[in-house]
Amino acid sequence: MSFWRVLFSILFPPLAVFDKGCGSILIVFLLTLCGWVPGVIAALVILNNPKS
């Protein structure tokens, strides 16, 4: 995970997981609507997942 990817996930989480698929974008977007912190945590977890 690069520095820019982490910074981008903190600033705008749904765009940070753009290349991970539609489901990831939707989940992170909904969590970001509920609150900024859950969206950031979800984006970082998805980006840190070694299987994808």
N, C-alpha and C positions, 0 to 999 in steps of 0.2 A: 504494500500500500504506500503510495507516494505522499509526500507532504502536501502537494496540491490537491490530491483527492480527499485527504482528511480535512483540509481547509475548506474545500468546496462542500463537503458533507456537513460541516458546521454552519456554513453560511446559508445554503439552500439544499437541504437533504434530498428531496426528490430528484433533482438533476444529477446528484452524485451517483445514484444507482441506475442511471439511464441505460447503460449497456447490460444490465443484469436481467432485463425482461420486464414485461408489462405488470406482472403480479407484484414484483418488488417495488416498482414505481408506485403502484396503487396503495400498497400497504404503508410505505413510507409517507406518501402524501396524506393518507387518512390520519396517520399518527401525528404528522406535523400540524394538521388542522386541530387535533385535540390538544396539542401543546408542542412547543418547539423542542423541548428536551426529549420526549419520546421519539420524535422523528429523527433527531440526531443520533440517539442511541441505536435505533433500528438501522439507520444508514451505515453506521460504523460496524454493526454486527454483520450486516449483509456484505459489506466490502471486505471484512476480515475473514469471511468464510472461505476455507481453502478448497472446498469442493466445487465452487463456481468460478 
